[in-house]
């Protein structure tokens, strides 16, 4: 299993406390949340390889899926409501451009 997180500019959204990286300090390179996810996977007997990429999330996911010849990409549905859904979101872009199956999971309350 590969776990990838990617951010176009910065992994931190200061104005949104619900952002998945809100608990990580600004000096962090993004590795802490990935290590947490890898630890959870390991507890369930799954070896996870982590990737932190500083570029557009959709492009990074698509490129990594292609590079790994992935059978499945799992992405959260963040950004698939309201205006963002019309203008485009990471899960929407991945779902339309991936050459493998895509599972979009509910991550929004």
C-alpha positions as CSV (number, residue, x, y, z in Angstrom):
1,X,0.0,0.0,0.0
2,X,1.2,3.5,-0.8
3,X,-0.1,6.6,1.1
4,X,0.4,9.9,-0.6
5,X,-0.4,13.4,0.4
6,X,0.3,16.3,-1.9
7,X,-0.2,20.1,-1.6
8,X,0.2,22.7,-4.4
9,X,1.7,25.4,-2.3
10,X,1.8,24.6,1.4
11,X,0.5,21.7,3.4
12,X,-1.0,24.1,5.9
13,X,-4.3,25.9,5.6
14,X,-4.1,28.4,8.5
15,X,-7.7,29.6,8.2
16,X,-9.3,26.1,8.5
17,X,-8.9,24.3,11.8
18,X,-10.5,21.1,10.3
19,X,-7.7,20.7,7.7
20,X,-6.0,17.4,8.0
21,X,-2.6,19.1,8.7
22,X,-3.9,21.6,11.2
23,X,-2.2,19.8,14.1
24,X,1.2,19.8,12.4
25,X,3.6,22.6,13.2
26,X,4.7,24.9,10.4
27,X,8.3,23.6,10.5
28,X,7.2,20.1,9.7
29,X,7.7,18.7,6.2
30,X,4.4,16.8,6.3
31,X,5.9,13.5,7.4
32,X,4.2,13.4,10.8
33,X,0.7,12.7,9.5
34,X,2.0,10.2,7.0
35,X,3.9,8.4,9.7
36,X,0.7,8.2,11.8
37,X,-1.2,6.7,8.9
38,X,1.6,4.2,8.2
39,X,1.5,3.2,11.9
40,X,-2.2,2.6,11.7
41,X,-1.7,0.5,8.6
42,X,1.1,-1.5,10.3
43,X,-1.2,-2.2,13.3
44,X,-3.6,-3.9,10.9
45,X,-0.8,-5.9,9.2
46,X,-0.3,-3.7,6.2
47,X,3.0,-2.3,5.2
48,X,2.7,1.2,3.9
49,X,5.1,3.3,1.8
50,X,4.5,7.0,2.3
51,X,5.0,9.8,-0.2
52,X,4.8,13.6,0.5
53,X,4.7,15.7,-2.7
54,X,4.8,19.5,-2.9
55,X,2.7,20.0,-6.1
56,X,-0.8,19.9,-7.3
57,X,-2.6,17.1,-5.4
58,X,-4.6,15.7,-8.4
59,X,-1.6,15.6,-10.7
60,X,0.6,14.0,-8.0
61,X,-2.0,11.3,-7.3
62,X,-2.4,10.6,-11.0
63,X,1.3,10.5,-11.7
64,X,2.0,8.2,-8.7
65,X,-0.8,5.9,-9.6
66,X,0.6,5.7,-13.2
67,X,4.2,5.2,-11.9
68,X,3.1,2.4,-9.6
69,X,0.6,0.8,-12.1
70,X,-2.0,1.1,-9.3
71,X,-5.2,-0.9,-9.5
72,X,-7.0,1.5,-7.2
73,X,-6.8,5.1,-6.0
74,X,-8.6,6.0,-2.8
75,X,-9.3,9.7,-2.3
76,X,-11.4,11.7,0.2
77,X,-14.4,13.7,-1.0
78,X,-13.1,17.0,0.3
79,X,-14.0,19.8,-2.1
80,X,-16.8,18.0,-3.8
81,X,-19.6,20.2,-2.4
82,X,-20.7,23.7,-3.5
83,X,-18.7,25.8,-5.8
84,X,-15.6,23.7,-5.7
85,X,-17.5,20.8,-7.2
86,X,-18.4,23.0,-10.2
87,X,-14.9,24.5,-10.5
88,X,-13.1,21.3,-10.0
89,X,-11.7,19.4,-7.0
90,X,-9.0,16.8,-6.4
91,X,-11.4,13.8,-6.2
92,X,-13.3,15.0,-9.2
93,X,-10.1,15.5,-11.3
94,X,-8.7,12.1,-10.2
95,X,-12.0,10.3,-10.9
96,X,-12.1,11.7,-14.5
97,X,-8.5,11.3,-15.4
98,X,-7.2,8.1,-13.7
99,X,-6.5,5.0,-15.8
100,X,-7.4,2.8,-12.8
101,X,-10.4,2.5,-10.5
102,X,-11.0,5.3,-8.1
103,X,-12.8,5.1,-4.8
104,X,-14.0,8.4,-3.3
105,X,-14.7,8.1,0.4
106,X,-16.8,10.4,2.6
107,X,-14.4,12.5,4.7
108,X,-16.7,15.5,5.4
109,X,-19.0,15.7,8.3
